[in-house]
């Protein structure tokens, strides 16, 4: 892969990235060239393809930044570390953090599962993974789409496969555990199953369905509503408490005090998206105040720029944040 750059009379420069592997170049450009559009929009350069060359043109600083970022992305693509939607996520991460080196966070995979490699997609995710490795209790707090639960699940599956824990426990609160659930057919486990479906989906993304079912059948993996945690002691396990913003303060304390010897717990949620009844305090919000500074507990906070889903998701989150901030300001003025 070679690159050249030369000055342009109109105070802009052009640079070519030569990509010997045509499949890599096609993947880099994205479906219908959508990644090229991302490069142009995010870096402020024009981008096109001629033969096996990706051509960039624009202000010198913008072209240099795009060159640095795309060179890193191509290196990780060649290693199989980045593919599909992860390409756009890596580009945005490098745009937002010019000092980021993808190799520093991607050369040590979190998990190799089902012919895919799961790696952090930015500095925030890398910090989160290290925190899970180094601490027994970690809170992952931030908006949807930042990989909080998915990476926690990957770390749990890795710990189980390396026999560092004997089981994985996945739980989340069923907010509507009252009369609305009562209209659904089946016993309590069947009633709350729809609330746990996202955890099953993440699990099945990391291991074959039959293997996952075998582990669930023998109790090595347990997916259960939060209410099932009461009265238990969780030894030698990796516990993930998802959607924790929908727990009460009492439920949060109950879960945290279940932790036994040889265990880890990761608590994930978005404080701004609680579904609790008006007037009830979120256990996640309360825990961030009560447990701040407690030795052995780490808090990792994600922002909307850390979203690794469709780029519109981050913009949607920002739009709602602006709306909510304006509403709070109006409320303050009214008061």
Secondary structure, DSSP 8 states (H G I E B T S, - for coil): --EEEEE-TTS-EEEEEE-S-HHHHHHHH-GGGHHHHHHHHHHS-EEEEETTEEEEEE-HHHHHHHHHHHHHHHHHHHTTS--THHHHHHHHHHHH-TT--HHHHHSS-SEEETTEEE---SHHHHHHHHHHHH-SEEEEES-TTSSHHHHHHHHHHHHHHTTSSSEEEEEE--TTTTHHHHTSSS-HHHHHHHHHHHHHHHHHHHS-HHHHHHHHHTTSEEEEEGGGGTT--B-SEEEEEESGGGSBHHHHHHHHTTB-TT-EEEEEE-GGG--S-TT--BHHHHHHHHSTT-TTEEEEE--GGG--S-HHHHHHHHHHHHHHHHHHHHHHHH-
